[in-house]
Amino acid sequence: MTPTFDVVGLVASDLSATLAFYRRLGLGIPDGAESAPHVEVELPGGMRLLFDSEEVIRSFQPDWRAPSGEGRIGLAFRCASPAEVDSQHAALVAAGAKSAKDPWDADWGQRYAVVLDPDGNGVSLYAGLDGAQG
């Protein structure tokens, strides 16, 4: 049997802040999930995004240390339009997210921006320019 790619997992230093960030991006994270040390969200297409507290990871991997710096993992969210890239970026920054790259029209035909989640993971926002699919 060939393994099937099924999950992307994120380790959160502050699970509540991380869940709030990804809720703002429209993920269906249930109310009250902040009280759980492990949270799973099914994504369109059947993949899952998992969030674990650092304590959960250390419970089975005691020597685990959080990586430092930006760029540990990158996630991307397709927006419906270039204007939505701008508005989502502005809303996330207003809610306290750090902008790693303000919105711009990229050479490859997309409106693109990058914000950092609470743990410094890059989260891209993009949409095709001129009605092109992102």
Buried (B, 14 or more C-beta within 10 A) or exposed (E): EEEEEEEEEBBBEBBEBBBBBBBBBEBEBEEEBBEBBEBBBEEEEEEEBBBBBBEBBBEEEEEEEEEEEBEBBEBEBBBEBBEBBBBBBBEBBEEEBEBBBEBEEEEEEBBBBBBBBBBBBBBBBBBBBEEEEB
